[in-house]
Amino acid sequence: MDDVWITQEFGAGLRRLRAERGLRQDEVASGAKLSRTSIVNIERGRQGVALSTVYRLAEALGVDPCELLPQPSAPSHSAQSLTVTIGGRPDTDRRVLQQFIRQLESDEGVE
């Protein structure tokens, strides 16, 4: 999967969610402990984000962190590129990854 594509799609998703919630860039920046310039750069696909920043942005927007993650839709981004091994078996289902993240968030851990 192409890093540039991920960065651009993440930024577009952030911009869409922010607009849907009627939030200004400076409001999201403040809630996520970032500068407004960082929000501008992220939304324009110029700046990638760390996992911890994804969580802070999600909190600032009031969404699940998974809602910020881009979903491959073009044929060039095949399911094979998203294969993740969980419990010794390959699984490309995004819901499994979402469940995994939720379990980590709830401090139940994953066995």
N, C-alpha and C positions, 0 to 999 in steps of 0.2 A: 504494500500500500504506500502510496506516495505521501511523504511528509508535507509537501506544499499543499496538496489536496486536503489533507486532514486539518492543517492550520487554517486554510481558507474556509472550509465547511464549518469548523468550530466557530470561527468569527462570525460567519453569516447566521449561525444558529443563536449565538449570543445576542446579536443585534435584533433578530426576530423576537426572541423571548423578552428582551428588554422592552422593545416597542409594544408587544402584546400587553405588558404589565404597566405601560405608561410611565416607565422610569427614564430619567435622564442618565447620561453617561456618568456624570459626577456622583449621582446617587448610588449607582452600582459600584463605582470605584470606591466610594467611602465604605459601603457595606462589605466589600471584598478586601479592604485594606490595600488598595492599589491606587495609582495615580489615574487621573482622567486620561492622560496621554497613553497610558498602558491600555485602557479600555478601547480608545480609538485605534491603536495599533493592532490589538487582538481582533476587533471587529473587522478591520480591513485585511486581515490575514497576514499581517506583517510580523506578528509576534506570537510564538507558541507559548503554552502555559504548562506549568508543573501540575502534577496531580493534586497537590494541596491547594493550588489556585482554582482548579476546577471545583473543588468542594466549597471554597469560599465564595466563588461566583454563584454557585447553585444556591447557597444559603442567602446571598444578597438578593437573588431573584425569587426565592421561595419555591424552588423546584428540586426534584431529585437530580443528583449529579449525572445520572444516565441520560437525562433529557438534553444535556449539553453535548453529548458525544455524537459525532457525525455518523450517519448510516450510509454505507455504500449503496449506490443505486446504479451506477454505471457498470456495464459489463466488464470494464477494465479492472474493477475492484471486485474480484471474484470472492466467493465465500471461502475458497481455499486460503486466501490471504488472511482470513479472519479466524482460521482454525486455532483453537486453544485447547490444551490438554487439561482436563479437570478430572481428577480421580482416575487417571490412567486411560481415559478414553477421549478421543477427539469430539469436540462439540462446537458447532458454529452458531448455536441458538443464543441470540442476544439476551433472552430472558434468563438463561443460566448465569450469564455474567452479571446481570442486574441482581439476581438473587445472591450471588457471591458477594457483591459489593454491599448489599443490604445486611447480610450476615456479619460482615466486617464492621459495619457501622453500629450494629446493635451489640457489639462486644460478645456475641455468642461464639464467634470464631467459626472456622470451617474445618471439618475433619477430613 
